[in-house]
Amino acid sequence: MGQREEDRTADDYRQQIEAWATACRAGWTSAVDALAAVISSPTTVVITNREQAFLEDVEVEVYLEGPVRGVRPTSRESFDPYDLLPSPPRTWGPWLDRSMFSVPNLGGYTYAPSMPSISNLIFRNGGSVNIDVQVGDLRPRQAYRTDDDELVLVVDGNDLHELTGSWRITARGHHAVYEGNLVVAVEHRDMTPVMERLLRRLRKSDTDEGEEQP
């Protein structure tokens, strides 16, 4: 019941595989970034007022050089690995059409996506990354730290061990710009094994949809 015969030619199947591989290559970078947003440690920005003056309406600009980009962190609860890459074509041969057993949607149900929280940190990617932080008021000897759910930095390549950059701070009533340089250590994590496991899961999910293969 629900069994379907294969209606594709061998050439059709090969073309579907080639199209799927092309789509995976095109979406590979965004998929790696999405995984990094889940499993990588978040990057935080800490601003400390080391003076005795009360600073109002503090704005911070950070520029990091090199092959680095920012992504928004994602919680493990809201992460769906099957959305990262396109699903492979259905395995060749007879298959079970599970849509015949699907339960219709219940009437009156409305999906309401959660609203994103307002962030004081904004970043812009473009071969490097610019980070803007709206700190607000900063009391003397007080430190401000961005939240853990605002930024993850992703670096391409294994030969880079640190990022160099600069920072710039302005505050209301202070007719001066405070500037300096900074260094960020790079923690290497090879994403290739993680992506390989994801592809195997996608393939297994596809096989489970059909009959057992010879």
KETOR-850678 format. One record per atom (N, C-alpha, C): atom name; x, y, z. Coordinates in nm, 2 decimals. Layout:
// KETOR-850678
  atomo      px      py      pz
     CA       X       Y       Z
...
// end
This chain:
// KETOR-850678
  atomo      px      py      pz
      N    0.08   -0.12    0.00
     CA    0.00    0.00    0.00
      C    0.09    0.12    0.00
      N    0.06    0.21   -0.09
     CA    0.14    0.33   -0.10
      C    0.27    0.32   -0.18
      N    0.29    0.20   -0.24
     CA    0.42    0.17   -0.31
      C    0.41    0.23   -0.45
      N    0.52    0.30   -0.49
     CA    0.53    0.37   -0.62
      C    0.64    0.31   -0.70
      N    0.62    0.29   -0.82
     CA    0.73    0.24   -0.91
      C    0.82    0.36   -0.95
      N    0.94    0.33   -0.98
     CA    1.04    0.43   -1.03
      C    0.99    0.49   -1.16
      N    0.97    0.62   -1.17
     CA    0.93    0.68   -1.30
      C    1.04    0.76   -1.36
      N    1.16    0.76   -1.31
     CA    1.27    0.84   -1.37
      C    1.36    0.75   -1.45
      N    1.42    0.81   -1.55
     CA    1.52    0.74   -1.63
      C    1.65    0.75   -1.55
      N    1.75    0.67   -1.59
     CA    1.88    0.67   -1.53
      C    1.94    0.81   -1.55
      N    1.92    0.87   -1.67
     CA    1.98    1.00   -1.70
      C    1.91    1.10   -1.61
      N    1.78    1.09   -1.59
     CA    1.71    1.18   -1.50
      C    1.77    1.18   -1.36
      N    1.79    1.06   -1.31
     CA    1.85    1.04   -1.18
      C    1.99    1.10   -1.17
      N    2.07    1.08   -1.27
     CA    2.21    1.14   -1.26
      C    2.20    1.29   -1.26
      N    2.11    1.35   -1.35
     CA    2.10    1.49   -1.35
      C    2.05    1.55   -1.22
      N    1.96    1.48   -1.15
     CA    1.92    1.52   -1.02
      C    2.03    1.52   -0.92
      N    2.11    1.42   -0.93
     CA    2.23    1.41   -0.84
      C    2.33    1.53   -0.86
      N    2.35    1.56   -0.99
     CA    2.44    1.67   -1.03
      C    2.39    1.80   -0.98
      N    2.26    1.82   -1.00
     CA    2.19    1.94   -0.96
      C    2.20    1.96   -0.80
      N    2.18    1.85   -0.73
     CA    2.19    1.85   -0.59
      C    2.33    1.88   -0.54
      N    2.43    1.82   -0.61
     CA    2.57    1.85   -0.57
      C    2.60    2.00   -0.59
      N    2.55    2.05   -0.71
     CA    2.58    2.19   -0.74
      C    2.51    2.29   -0.63
      N    2.39    2.25   -0.59
     CA    2.32    2.33   -0.49
      C    2.39    2.33   -0.36
      N    2.45    2.21   -0.32
     CA    2.52    2.19   -0.20
      C    2.64    2.28   -0.20
      N    2.72    2.28   -0.31
     CA    2.84    2.36   -0.32
      C    2.80    2.51   -0.30
      N    2.69    2.55   -0.37
     CA    2.65    2.69   -0.36
      C    2.61    2.73   -0.22
      N    2.55    2.64   -0.14
     CA    2.51    2.67   -0.01
      C    2.60    2.63    0.10
      N    2.72    2.58    0.07
     CA    2.81    2.53    0.17
      C    2.86    2.63    0.27
      N    2.90    2.75    0.22
     CA    2.95    2.85    0.32
      C    2.84    2.89    0.42
      N    2.72    2.91    0.37
     CA    2.61    2.95    0.46
      C    2.57    2.84    0.55
      N    2.59    2.72    0.51
     CA    2.56    2.60    0.60
      C    2.67    2.59    0.71
      N    2.79    2.61    0.67
     CA    2.90    2.61    0.77
      C    2.88    2.73    0.87
      N    2.84    2.84    0.83
     CA    2.81    2.95    0.92
      C    2.70    2.92    1.01
      N    2.59    2.85    0.96
     CA    2.48    2.82    1.04
      C    2.52    2.72    1.15
      N    2.61    2.62    1.12
     CA    2.66    2.53    1.22
      C    2.75    2.60    1.32
      N    2.83    2.69    1.27
     CA    2.92    2.76    1.36
      C    2.84    2.85    1.46
      N    2.72    2.90    1.41
     CA    2.64    2.98    1.50
      C    2.58    2.89    1.62
      N    2.58    2.76    1.60
     CA    2.53    2.67    1.71
      C    2.63    2.62    1.80
      N    2.75    2.57    1.74
     CA    2.84    2.50    1.82
      C    2.97    2.58    1.86
      N    2.98    2.71    1.81
     CA    3.10    2.79    1.84
      C    3.07    2.88    1.97
      N    3.17    2.91    2.03
     CA    3.16    3.00    2.15
      C    3.13    3.14    2.10
      N    3.04    3.21    2.17
     CA    3.00    3.34    2.12
      C    3.12    3.44    2.15
      N    3.12    3.55    2.07
     CA    3.21    3.66    2.09
      C    3.15    3.77    2.16
      N    3.21    3.82    2.26
     CA    3.15    3.93    2.34
      C    3.25    4.05    2.33
      N    3.19    4.17    2.34
     CA    3.27    4.29    2.34
      C    3.25    4.35    2.48
      N    3.37    4.38    2.54
     CA    3.37    4.44    2.68
      C    3.42    4.58    2.67
      N    3.35    4.68    2.72
     CA    3.39    4.82    2.72
      C    3.40    4.86    2.87
      N    3.52    4.91    2.91
     CA    3.54    4.95    3.05
      C    3.57    5.10    3.06
      N    3.50    5.17    3.14
     CA    3.52    5.31    3.17
      C    3.63    5.32    3.28
      N    3.75    5.35    3.25
     CA    3.86    5.35    3.35
      C    3.88    5.49    3.41
      N    3.80    5.59    3.37
     CA    3.81    5.72    3.42
      C    3.71    5.75    3.53
      N    3.72    5.87    3.59
     CA    3.63    5.91    3.69
      C    3.50    5.98    3.64
      N    3.50    6.01    3.51
     CA    3.39    6.08    3.44
      C    3.28    5.99    3.41
      N    3.16    6.04    3.42
     CA    3.04    5.97    3.39
      C    3.02    5.98    3.24
      N    3.01    5.88    3.16
     CA    3.00    5.89    3.02
      C    2.85    5.86    2.98
      N    2.80    5.95    2.89
     CA    2.66    5.93    2.85
      C    2.66    5.90    2.70
      N    2.56    5.82    2.66
     CA    2.54    5.78    2.52
      C    2.66    5.74    2.45
      N    2.72    5.63    2.51
     CA    2.85    5.58    2.45
      C    2.82    5.49    2.33
      N    2.90    5.52    2.23
     CA    2.89    5.43    2.11
      C    3.03    5.38    2.08
      N    3.04    5.25    2.04
     CA    3.17    5.18    2.02
      C    3.17    5.13    1.88
      N    3.28    5.15    1.81
     CA    3.30    5.09    1.67
      C    3.42    5.00    1.68
      N    3.41    4.88    1.63
     CA    3.52    4.78    1.63
      C    3.54    4.74    1.48
      N    3.66    4.74    1.44
     CA    3.69    4.69    1.30
      C    3.79    4.58    1.31
      N    3.76    4.46    1.25
     CA    3.85    4.35    1.25
      C    3.89    4.32    1.11
      N    4.02    4.31    1.09
     CA    4.07    4.28    0.95
      C    4.08    4.13    0.92
      N    4.09    4.10    0.79
     CA    4.11    3.96    0.76
      C    3.99    3.89    0.71
      N    4.00    3.76    0.68
     CA    3.89    3.67    0.63
      C    3.80    3.63    0.75
      N    3.73    3.73    0.80
     CA    3.64    3.70    0.92
      C    3.50    3.76    0.89
      N    3.40    3.69    0.94
     CA    3.27    3.74    0.92
      C    3.19    3.71    1.05
      N    3.08    3.79    1.07
     CA    3.00    3.76    1.19
      C    2.87    3.70    1.15
      N    2.82    3.61    1.24
     CA    2.69    3.55    1.23
      C    2.62    3.56    1.37
      N    2.49    3.55    1.36
     CA    2.41    3.56    1.48
      C    2.41    3.42    1.55
      N    2.43    3.40    1.68
     CA    2.43    3.27    1.74
      C    2.29    3.21    1.73
      N    2.28    3.08    1.73
     CA    2.15    3.01    1.73
      C    2.15    2.91    1.84
      N    2.04    2.90    1.91
     CA    2.03    2.80    2.02
      C    2.01    2.66    1.96
      N    2.05    2.56    2.03
     CA    2.04    2.42    1.99
      C    1.89    2.38    1.98
      N    1.81    2.45    2.06
     CA    1.66    2.41    2.06
      C    1.60    2.45    1.93
      N    1.64    2.57    1.87
     CA    1.58    2.62    1.75
      C    1.65    2.58    1.62
      N    1.76    2.50    1.64
     CA    1.84    2.46    1.52
      C    1.78    2.34    1.45
      N    1.77    2.35    1.32
     CA    1.72    2.23    1.24
      C    1.83    2.20    1.13
      N    1.90    2.09    1.15
     CA    2.01    2.07    1.06
      C    1.96    2.03    0.92
      N    1.84    1.99    0.90
     CA    1.79    1.95    0.77
      C    1.76    2.07    0.68
      N    1.76    2.19    0.74
     CA    1.74    2.32    0.66
      C    1.87    2.37    0.61
      N    1.99    2.31    0.64
     CA    2.12    2.37    0.60
      C    2.15    2.35    0.46
      N    2.12    2.23    0.41
     CA    2.15    2.19    0.27
      C    2.03    2.12    0.21
      N    2.02    2.13    0.08
     CA    1.91    2.07    0.01
      C    1.91    1.92    0.03
      N    1.80    1.86    0.03
     CA    1.79    1.71    0.05
      C    1.83    1.64   -0.08
      N    1.90    1.53   -0.07
     CA    1.94    1.46   -0.19
      C    1.82    1.40   -0.27
      N    1.84    1.37   -0.40
     CA    1.72    1.31   -0.47
      C    1.68    1.18   -0.41
      N    1.56    1.14   -0.43
     CA    1.51    1.02   -0.38
      C    1.59    0.90   -0.44
      N    1.62    0.80   -0.35
     CA    1.70    0.69   -0.39
      C    1.63    0.62   -0.51
      N    1.72    0.57   -0.60
     CA    1.67    0.50   -0.72
      C    1.59    0.37   -0.68
      N    1.47    0.35   -0.75
     CA    1.40    0.23   -0.73
      C    1.26    0.25   -0.68
      N    1.18    0.15   -0.65
     CA    1.05    0.16   -0.59
      C    1.06    0.23   -0.46
      N    0.95    0.31   -0.43
     CA    0.95    0.39   -0.31
      C    0.82    0.40   -0.25
      N    0.81    0.43   -0.12
     CA    0.69    0.44   -0.04
      C    0.65    0.58   -0.04
      N    0.53    0.61   -0.09
     CA    0.48    0.75   -0.09
      C    0.41    0.77    0.05
      N    0.48    0.84    0.14
     CA    0.43    0.86    0.27
      C    0.32    0.97    0.28
      N    0.31    1.05    0.17
     CA    0.21    1.15    0.17
      C    0.07    1.09    0.17
      N    0.06    0.97    0.13
     CA   -0.07    0.90    0.13
      C   -0.12    0.88    0.28
      N   -0.03    0.88    0.37
     CA   -0.06    0.85    0.51
      C   -0.06    0.97    0.60
      N   -0.03    1.09    0.54
     CA   -0.02    1.21    0.61
      C   -0.15    1.25    0.68
      N   -0.14    1.32    0.79
     CA   -0.26    1.37    0.86
      C   -0.29    1.51    0.82
      N   -0.40    1.55    0.78
     CA   -0.43    1.69    0.74
      C   -0.41    1.78    0.85
      N   -0.37    1.91    0.82
     CA   -0.35    2.01    0.92
      C   -0.49    2.04    0.99
      N   -0.48    2.06    1.12
     CA   -0.60    2.09    1.20
      C   -0.64    2.24    1.17
      N   -0.76    2.26    1.15
     CA   -0.81    2.39    1.13
      C   -0.80    2.48    1.25
      N   -0.78    2.61    1.22
     CA   -0.77    2.71    1.33
      C   -0.63    2.72    1.40
      N   -0.54    2.64    1.35
     CA   -0.40    2.65    1.41
      C   -0.32    2.75    1.33
      N   -0.26    2.84    1.40
     CA   -0.18    2.94    1.34
      C   -0.04    2.94    1.40
      N    0.06    2.94    1.31
     CA    0.20    2.94    1.36
      C    0.24    3.08    1.38
      N    0.29    3.11    1.50
     CA    0.34    3.24    1.53
      C    0.49    3.24    1.56
      N    0.58    3.28    1.47
     CA    0.72    3.28    1.50
      C    0.76    3.37    1.61
      N    0.86    3.33    1.68
     CA    0.90    3.41    1.79
      C    0.97    3.54    1.74
      N    0.95    3.65    1.81
     CA    1.00    3.78    1.77
      C    1.15    3.79    1.82
      N    1.24    3.84    1.73
     CA    1.38    3.85    1.77
      C    1.39    3.96    1.87
      N    1.48    3.94    1.97
     CA    1.50    4.04    2.07
      C    1.58    4.16    2.01
      N    1.56    4.28    2.07
     CA    1.64    4.40    2.02
      C    1.78    4.39    2.07
      N    1.87    4.40    1.97
     CA    2.02    4.39    2.01
      C    2.08    4.53    2.00
      N    2.18    4.55    2.10
     CA    2.26    4.67    2.10
      C    2.38    4.65    2.01
      N    2.40    4.54    1.95
     CA    2.52    4.51    1.87
      C    2.48    4.49    1.73
      N    2.54    4.56    1.64
     CA    2.51    4.54    1.49
      C    2.65    4.51    1.42
      N    2.65    4.42    1.33
     CA    2.78    4.39    1.26
      C    2.75    4.39    1.11
      N    2.85    4.43    1.03
     CA    2.85    4.43    0.89
      C    2.97    4.35    0.83
      N    2.94    4.26    0.74
     CA    3.04    4.18    0.68
      C    3.07    4.23    0.54
      N    3.20    4.22    0.51
     CA    3.24    4.26    0.37
      C    3.39    4.23    0.35
      N    3.44    4.11    0.37
     CA    3.58    4.08    0.36
      C    3.65    4.10    0.49
      N    3.59    4.17    0.58
     CA    3.63    4.20    0.71
      C    3.50    4.22    0.79
      N    3.50    4.26    0.91
     CA    3.38    4.28    0.98
      C    3.39    4.41    1.07
      N    3.28    4.49    1.06
     CA    3.26    4.61    1.14
      C    3.15    4.58    1.25
      N    3.18    4.62    1.37
     CA    3.09    4.59    1.48
      C    3.06    4.72    1.55
      N    2.93    4.75    1.56
     CA    2.88    4.87    1.63
      C    2.81    4.83    1.75
      N    2.84    4.90    1.87
     CA    2.77    4.87    1.99
      C    2.72    5.00    2.05
      N    2.59    5.00    2.08
     CA    2.52    5.11    2.15
      C    2.52    5.08    2.30
      N    2.62    5.14    2.37
     CA    2.64    5.11    2.51
      C    2.54    5.18    2.60
      N    2.51    5.31    2.57
     CA    2.43    5.39    2.65
      C    2.52    5.46    2.76
      N    2.47    5.48    2.88
     CA    2.55    5.54    2.98
      C    2.64    5.44    3.05
      N    2.76    5.50    3.08
     CA    2.86    5.41    3.14
      C    2.92    5.49    3.26
      N    2.90    5.44    3.38
     CA    2.95    5.50    3.50
      C    3.10    5.48    3.52
      N    3.16    5.57    3.60
     CA    3.30    5.55    3.63
      C    3.34    5.41    3.68
      N    3.45    5.36    3.63
     CA    3.50    5.22    3.67
      C    3.40    5.11    3.64
      N    3.30    5.14    3.55
     CA    3.20    5.04    3.52
      C    3.23    4.97    3.39
      N    3.20    4.85    3.37
     CA    3.22    4.77    3.25
      C    3.09    4.73    3.19
      N    3.08    4.74    3.06
     CA    2.97    4.69    2.98
      C    3.01    4.57    2.90
      N    2.92    4.47    2.90
     CA    2.95    4.35    2.82
      C    2.83    4.31    2.73
      N    2.86    4.29    2.61
     CA    2.75    4.25    2.52
      C    2.70    4.11    2.55
      N    2.58    4.08    2.51
     CA    2.52    3.95    2.55
      C    2.58    3.83    2.47
      N    2.57    3.71    2.51
     CA    2.62    3.59    2.45
      C    2.54    3.55    2.32
      N    2.43    3.61    2.30
     CA    2.34    3.57    2.18
      C    2.35    3.68    2.07
      N    2.46    3.75    2.06
     CA    2.46    3.86    1.96
      C    2.56    3.84    1.85
      N    2.67    3.76    1.88
     CA    2.77    3.76    1.77
      C    2.86    3.63    1.79
      N    2.88    3.56    1.67
     CA    2.98    3.46    1.66
      C    3.07    3.50    1.54
      N    3.20    3.49    1.56
     CA    3.30    3.53    1.45
      C    3.34    3.40    1.39
      N    3.34    3.39    1.25
     CA    3.38    3.28    1.18
      C    3.50    3.32    1.09
      N    3.61    3.24    1.09
     CA    3.73    3.27    1.02
      C    3.75    3.15    0.92
      N    3.79    3.18    0.80
     CA    3.82    3.08    0.70
      C    3.97    3.05    0.70
      N    4.01    2.93    0.69
     CA    4.16    2.89    0.69
      C    4.21    2.85    0.82
      N    4.32    2.77    0.82
     CA    4.38    2.72    0.94
      C    4.51    2.78    0.98
      N    4.55    2.88    0.89
     CA    4.68    2.94    0.91
      C    4.68    3.07    0.99
      N    4.55    3.11    1.03
     CA    4.54    3.24    1.09
      C    4.51    3.21    1.24
      N    4.60    3.27    1.33
     CA    4.59    3.24    1.47
      C    4.54    3.36    1.55
      N    4.54    3.48    1.49
     CA    4.48    3.59    1.56
      C    4.43    3.70    1.46
      N    4.34    3.77    1.50
     CA    4.28    3.88    1.42
      C    4.33    4.02    1.48
      N    4.36    4.11    1.40
     CA    4.40    4.24    1.44
      C    4.29    4.34    1.40
      N    4.28    4.44    1.48
     CA    4.17    4.54    1.44
      C    4.19    4.67    1.53
      N    4.09    4.75    1.52
     CA    4.09    4.88    1.59
      C    3.96    4.91    1.65
      N    3.96    4.99    1.75
     CA    3.83    5.03    1.82
      C    3.82    5.19    1.83
      N    3.70    5.24    1.83
     CA    3.68    5.38    1.83
      C    3.56    5.40    1.92
      N    3.57    5.50    2.02
     CA    3.46    5.52    2.12
      C    3.43    5.67    2.12
      N    3.30    5.70    2.11
     CA    3.26    5.84    2.13
      C    3.15    5.85    2.24
      N    3.13    5.96    2.30
     CA    3.03    5.98    2.41
      C    2.98    6.12    2.40
      N    2.86    6.14    2.44
     CA    2.80    6.27    2.44
      C    2.87    6.36    2.54
      N    2.89    6.49    2.49
     CA    2.96    6.58    2.58
      C    3.11    6.58    2.58
      N    3.17    6.47    2.52
     CA    3.31    6.46    2.51
      C    3.35    6.49    2.36
      N    3.42    6.60    2.34
     CA    3.46    6.65    2.21
      C    3.59    6.58    2.17
      N    3.59    6.45    2.18
     CA    3.71    6.38    2.15
      C    3.67    6.24    2.11
      N    3.76    6.18    2.03
     CA    3.74    6.04    1.99
      C    3.85    5.95    2.06
      N    3.81    5.85    2.13
     CA    3.90    5.76    2.19
      C    3.93    5.64    2.10
      N    4.05    5.61    2.07
     CA    4.08    5.51    1.97
      C    4.19    5.42    2.02
      N    4.20    5.30    1.97
     CA    4.31    5.21    2.00
      C    4.30    5.08    1.91
      N    4.40    4.99    1.94
     CA    4.41    4.87    1.86
      C    4.38    4.75    1.95
      N    4.34    4.64    1.89
     CA    4.31    4.52    1.97
      C    4.35    4.39    1.89
      N    4.37    4.28    1.96
     CA    4.40    4.15    1.90
      C    4.30    4.05    1.95
      N    4.25    3.97    1.86
     CA    4.15    3.86    1.90
      C    4.22    3.73    1.86
      N    4.23    3.64    1.96
     CA    4.28    3.51    1.93
      C    4.18    3.42    1.86
      N    4.23    3.34    1.77
     CA    4.15    3.25    1.68
      C    4.15    3.11    1.74
      N    4.04    3.05    1.77
     CA    4.03    2.91    1.81
      C    3.99    2.83    1.69
      N    4.07    2.74    1.65
     CA    4.05    2.66    1.53
      C    3.96    2.54    1.56
      N    3.86    2.52    1.47
     CA    3.77    2.40    1.48
      C    3.74    2.36    1.34
      N    3.78    2.24    1.30
     CA    3.75    2.18    1.17
      C    3.61    2.15    1.15
      N    3.54    2.21    1.06
     CA    3.39    2.19    1.04
      C    3.37    2.07    0.95
      N    3.47    2.02    0.88
     CA    3.45    1.92    0.78
      C    3.39    1.79    0.83
      N    3.43    1.74    0.94
     CA    3.37    1.62    1.00
      C    3.22    1.64    1.03
      N    3.19    1.76    1.08
     CA    3.05    1.79    1.12
      C    2.97    1.79    1.00
      N    3.01    1.86    0.89
     CA    2.94    1.86    0.77
      C    2.92    1.72    0.70
      N    3.03    1.64    0.71
     CA    3.02    1.50    0.66
      C    2.91    1.42    0.73
      N    2.90    1.44    0.87
     CA    2.80    1.37    0.94
      C    2.66    1.42    0.90
      N    2.65    1.55    0.88
     CA    2.52    1.61    0.83
      C    2.48    1.55    0.70
      N    2.57    1.53    0.60
     CA    2.54    1.48    0.47
      C    2.50    1.33    0.49
      N    2.56    1.26    0.58
     CA    2.52    1.12    0.60
      C    2.38    1.11    0.66
      N    2.35    1.20    0.75
     CA    2.21    1.20    0.80
      C    2.11    1.23    0.70
      N    2.14    1.33    0.61
     CA    2.05    1.36    0.50
      C    2.03    1.24    0.41
      N    2.14    1.17    0.38
     CA    2.13    1.05    0.29
      C    2.05    0.94    0.36
      N    2.07    0.92    0.49
     CA    2.00    0.81    0.56
      C    1.85    0.85    0.57
      N    1.82    0.98    0.59
     CA    1.68    1.02    0.59
      C    1.61    0.99    0.46
      N    1.68    1.01    0.35
     CA    1.63    0.99    0.22
      C    1.61    0.84    0.20
      N    1.70    0.75    0.24
     CA    1.69    0.61    0.23
      C    1.57    0.56    0.30
      N    1.55    0.61    0.43
     CA    1.44    0.57    0.51
      C    1.30    0.59    0.45
      N    1.30    0.69    0.35
     CA    1.17    0.72    0.29
      C    1.13    0.62    0.19
      N    1.23    0.54    0.14
     CA    1.20    0.44    0.04
      C    1.21    0.30    0.08
      N    1.20    0.20   -0.01
     CA    1.21    0.06    0.02
      C    1.36    0.03    0.05
      N    1.38   -0.08    0.11
     CA    1.52   -0.13    0.13
      C    1.59   -0.15   -0.01
      N    1.71   -0.10   -0.02
     CA    1.78   -0.11   -0.15
      C    1.86   -0.24   -0.15
      N    1.88   -0.30   -0.28
     CA    1.96   -0.42   -0.29
      C    2.10   -0.39   -0.27
// end
